Amino acid sequence: MTAPGQARPGLFVPDVYRADDPAAIVGAYPFALLITTDEAGIRATSCPIVFERDGATDRLLGHMARRNPHAPALSAGQHALAVFSGPHAYVSPRWYVEKPQVPTWDYVAAHVRGTLEPIDDEAGQLALLERTAACLERSADRPWTLDDAPEGRVAMLLPMIRSFRIHVDSIEGVTKLSQSHPPGDRARVAEALMRDDDTRTIARMIADLDRPR
């Protein structure tokens, strides 16, 4: 509970970097860090988490290994934070010519806060896995489904995972792409980052800021 006069927890993001569609970040990068707390302390697990929108209701669906100590600690009504990280890159001040600056980092991320609901029944877990596969396979020409798994494999693995649903309270996103710098500096940043395979994605995002619409 937030004390009187105390700001609610949230993602720090200056307005110039605030993502217009944070749900799109969640959908594009469906491998998140799930964070919960209990009497034992802070627990965090990286796991696949997909976004689901049903009318005006937003939910997250995920699962983790049941032998993970985090799994039995998931409880109904528990507050949860899921952190989705997109592309990111170090930005050298050598690339800022028109507006000299210190080193910084450009990145894309989304934070989703909500209330957790464990899913332990077989039908519920199967439905969640089907939805997860559909989300992750949606770009394939012939999407893989649970029916394509080797016979008996899903039934064998089902007791080994624990699934959960998060009823979303807030979704916040950041797209920090050197927006506060002149177009010439952004072009130099994008050009420099294009030279490295690991940073090429965010380079394209920075370059797209100045393409004609």
Salt bridges, closest charged atoms under 4 A:
ASP15 OD1 - ARG18 NE 3.52
ASP38 OD2 - ARG43 NE 2.62
GLU52 OE1 - ARG59 NE 3.08
GLU52 OE2 - ARG131 NE 3.72
ASP54 OD2 - ARG59 NH2 3.70
ASP58 OD1 - ARG53 NE 2.73
GLU98 OE2 - ARG188 NH2 2.85
ASP106 OD1 - LYS176 NZ 3.36
GLU117 OE1 - ARG165 NH1 3.19
GLU117 OE1 - HIS167 NE2 2.70
ASP120 OD1 - ARG66 NH2 3.26
ASP120 OD1 - ARG162 NE 2.83
ASP185 OD1 - ARG188 NH2 2.90
ASP197 OD1 - ARG200 NH1 2.76
ASP208 OD1 - ARG211 NE 2.51
ASP210 OD1 - ARG186 NH2 2.57
